[in-house]
Amino acid sequence: MEKRAHDVLDAAYDGGVRYFDAARSYGLAEEFLASWLAGRALAPGSVTIGSKWGYTYTAGWRVDAPTHEVKDHTLPAFRRQFAESRAILGIHLALYQIHSATLESGVLDDSAVIDALAAARNDGLRIGLTVSGLSQADTVWRALDVRRDGVRVFDTVQATWNLLERAAEPALRAAYEAGLGVIVKEALANGRLTTRNPGGPSAALVAVVVAEAGRLGVAVDALALAWALSQPWVSVVLSGATTVEQVRSNLTARSTTLSSGSRERLVEVAMDSAAYWHERSELRWN
């Protein structure tokens, strides 16, 4: 697994990727990333390393495990996981994010946690949050108001945004205009915006994207990623590739040009948010 991870990281780096995103709950992702950094002898700052805290991985390498991760946004969880991430990634760690922050968890209103995040930021670490679900825009709006000593605590926000789901766009645009970096995740809608789309509520809309990709002579994944990369308020688009072949296909997004006709056709490709997130919840965990 580590060798395969290194192969994927090599392909990404050799293709020009300079941001790498992990999390405490992604199995051994931080360990694999750290050994890759050491193997390539990359100097701190030559790439940007982001990770996340707030979930603990519990699946034990079993796809059929009843529980894959446990959420905990308390101060003890932050302190424990921050120490773990620091021990593994060392000075390479540049961005530390709350993993799937929600209004319901109360993490943005937890003064002790916010104080700890602000202290880490004052020590030179950039602080971010990731959001997901129907209420991700509400969480972003709330995060923009979180300050300590008059200074905004968060430097970045990472959110789901793609051709099928764009409800959070106004909040993400506001975050960008406020000076935050905007990281787009799930630009391929968890595999729905690929040729492997199994059908379901999004199938008809995905067919439009597939047809447009054929018209342009590019891969579907490249077109979906190019759409996200073309947004002026987007700072980074995550790939999510798990094979070297997927990385190379994804990277062609940077040379994919969207015509005005393509933009007009693709702008109509969007799902009702509730339907989008319901379909996502039904996808097989892989």
Buried (B, 14 or more C-beta within 10 A) or exposed (E): EEEEBBBBBBBBBEBEBEBBBBBBBBBBBBBBBBBBBEEBEBEEEEBBBBBBBBBBBEBEEEEEEEEBBEBBBBBEBBEBBBEBBBEBBEEBBBBBBBBBBBBEBEBBEBEEBBEBBBEBBEEEBBBBBBBBBBBBBBBBBBBBEBEBEEEBBBBBBBBBBBBBBBBBBEBBBBBBEEEBBBBBBBBBBBBBBBEEBEEBBBEEBBEBBBEBBEEBEBBBBBBBBBBBBBBEBBBBBBBBBEEBEBBBBBBBBEEBEBEEEBEEBBEEBBBEBEBBBBBBEEEEEE
